[in-house]
Amino acid sequence: MPKNTPWHTPSELWRKLKPLARQMRREPTEAENALWQRLRRKQLLGYKFRRQHAIDRFIVDFYSRGAKLIIEVDGPIHKYTKEEDAIRQEFLESLGFRVIRFNNEEMLF
């Protein structure tokens, strides 16, 4: 486990999540791609971001360890998963991350 990281994705779980994360990076939504173009190469205040990054049992859209920030871009499915999203967000915040959520329309300005 890397220094200063309060969580660890078990290797057995990572083997299952890794192909899904790779597919999600290869096939981003239009909104995720638009945001990634603004976050990549340390364009946001010099912070490095990763996309479709596994944290414990979750894959988050965008993650910056240095900023302790997670950015989620919610598509239409999230209208029906509010309870699950709240549980996920509470867990991620318990690890010390700030979670910011946007919907697709907010990213496609």
BELGILIN-V209037 format. One record per helix or strand. SS is the DSSP state (h for helix, s for strand). FROM is the first residue (numbers start at 1). LEN is the number of residues. If there is no record, write none. Layout:
SS:FROM:LEN
SS:FROM:LEN
//
This chain:
h:11:16
h:30:13
s:44:1
s:47:1
s:50:6
s:58:7
s:69:6
h:76:4
h:82:13
s:98:6
h:104:4
//
